[in-house]
Amino acid sequence: DERLRALDDMMGGVLEIRREDVLKLDIPPPLFISKPEDLWTDEEKKIFVEYAKKVEKLNEEKEEYKQVLQNEWKKLEASIRETTRNFDETVCKLSERKMKSDMVIYQEELKIANLTYVLLLDEELDTREVGLHNCLTKKKIEKVSYRLECSFFLPTPPPQNLEHGFTKQFADIPDDLFDELFQLYKHRPKTPRTEMLFDTANPYGNCSGPAEDYKDALTLLMKAMDELDSPEHMPDGLDLSMWKRFCLARRNKMESEELVKWKALTLAEMEAFLRRRMEENEKMKSQIQNIFKELTWLQEEKMRLQQNVIVQFLLKQGQVELDSTEIPEYTDAILIKKSVVEELNCSIMTQGEKKIAAIVELKDFSKGIFRLEWEHKKMKMQIEDLKEKARDIVILPISKDCQLFLTVKNYDAHIAQHISGMEQTLEVMDKVHKKNVRNHRKKIRELKKCILLKEQANYELSLELKEMLVSVSERRHVFEAADTRDISEKMAKHRYQEILQQKYLQGLLKEKKEQFEILQSDLE
């Protein structure tokens, strides 16, 4: 497009000139800038000054624009930081709110899960209990059905010792006939055997079947006995009335044996049935006992579930302290009322105070024991000290003062008299001392006078000594000149005597000074 191309060529693709575009442009330098400054004209210098002003102005505008951009950048950065901080705070609040919402949701889900678990467990226990009750009812019904529906009597035993009765009954018969009759008495007719079938499940339910079988067998036996009772089988020489009596006894014997046989079979069947029923009864008892045990366990489990209820608590942070990072299990935890814990704490504190009081009492008692032991040791040591003092008193030598104190009755008067005597002695000694002091002072004054005299004499002697030395020196010269040895020897002896006298006087002066110092020290 020509318009767009012209806009791009002329104005850089924009309709308005922006400030940054203007600042990007550089002011073209004048053409004479390449010449040395010495060759510039006044007009060129003015043009260069204007050029420098424009460049400086452009640089100032660039700096101002840069400062404006920096301020805007700082404002934008501060606004971005504030927006970011607000956004972070909003996100934190939303995350905390979401966490609390999730916590509440999870708590409710946990409550629902616990309630569902408890309901399912309770339903399962109820179902199991109903099933056990039904099973127990069935077992009881089966046990009741096992009762006997018909009462029976144990078979009465047949008359015993029928043969012995036969011997007594036919004792009047001859022996040969008796033996033959006894053989016939023992003889049993041949009859077809009939099996007596009992109801093995319950032989007491219907007793008519075995009774009919017994009657049929007895009828067959009686028919066979009719043949044996015929007179044809009667031994020779036996009376007919005796034969009839014998047949009647034999019939009674056969009936009794048949009855005993039938009763024995019935008894055996009853014992077998009783044995089976007792075994079944034991099994049923064990099953019922197991059912009762399971019912008891179910009741205990239901009671435990009713007492051991799962309860959720919302605990604040810091209320529960954990020693380690592992979360302990609270399956065996027990909920106790605060009042119970406070009462227990009060009782513990009371018992603790009692224990402390007992410990303090024990401590005081032990202190008393230690004090008594210490006093006992102290008394022992005092006894030993007193014994040692007694020994020292016995061994101690008694002085005159002690003897006087012990012997003289009025010791104070004696001491006062002794003190008065000593005071008088001291007064006398004081007077003597003062007198001696006065005498010593007189001697000191005299010695001082002597010292002065001796000093004057010494001074005079020193003067004389000087003169004598001068004279000696003169005489020595003269002697040397005159060679007079005799005169010099006499002078030497005389001079030696004077020196000895001077030494003696000096020694005497020293002694007097020492005596004077001693007397002066005594006076002080």
Summary of the structure (lengths in Angstrom):
residues: 524
radius of gyration: 82.7
end to end distance: 149.9
largest distance: 242.0
contacts: 1096
relative contact order: 0.03
helix: 79%
strand: 0%
